[in-house]
Amino acid sequence: MKPKILITRNILPEALQYLKEHVDYEIGATGRNLTKKEIIEKIKDKEGLYSLLVDTIDKDVINAAPLLKIIANCAVGYNNINIDYAHKKGIMVTNTPGVLTETTADLTWALIFAVARRIPQADKFTREKKYKGWELDLFLGKEITGKQLGIIGMGRIGKAVALRSKAFKMKVVYSDPVRLSPEEENEYQASFVTLEKLISSSDIITMHTALTSETFHLISKKELKLMKKDAILVNVSRGEVVDEKALADALEKNQIWGAGLDVYENEPEIESKLINLDNVVLLPHIGSATYETRLKMAMTAAENLVQGLKGKRPKNLIAF
Ligand code: GLV
């Protein structure tokens, strides 16, 4: 008999096809997320859980799953899972690192340019037939070439963002709990600085850190005050690393030039003030959203799950 698993929400057909060969799956919902109550109800008799970053897998869910051996999260981040408790219960947890690095770095740059060159606003203006001819001062943006880029969190994605900045001849500084080796600092042409120095001296600040108790509200009122008046802040990591209310206040007061957000503190809710501000670009958490990358993520999570259920060490096991 194949092991029973729960897939919380419909995933790409290629991954389902693969899973069908190895497991007996139930898809929790189509076109919507499962509530925690529904997950608890459905997980009771399952040995595997294929979760998405929108699913909260906390103590209650884990306690409701006496047979559970593995949680395969289809995301690189896993802050939605109480990993310590899962480990305490002997449950493996996996994620999908590596496969979404380049795509997320690309979107970071798309956001940087969208904010700096006011692309969404200019597009809206043109569609509204407000374009009456070339003007010297129409939609003046901010120069990127030659500016200082501050990368908070120099992991895989941070490094990929740094590499792309070489095309724009930028000075790159970074802050991270772990300093890169001199060889890597040379490869990425990046200087290690304190968080305070990065925040106060960078023209563009981009967040690529995991969400932990240390990084919660890493950028808050105090840090926003430290930023240059014409700084741009971009967040494609997790909403909670930026105090969204404080950011909305700073943008409203034009304390910084602008911001680009792909993630929010209480997704899918967005701080209402942000919606009406012209100096922020808002995206619906699409950092890794290309067909190629989402397929790789879906397949990676499926393979991790099957490996774990077959008693093998899954490729992307988050160490106990
Ligand atoms: C996306 O946010 C991910 O963690 O994969």
Residues whose N, C-alpha, C, O or C-beta is under 5 A from the ligand:
A	BS01	GLV	C74 A75 V76 G77 S237
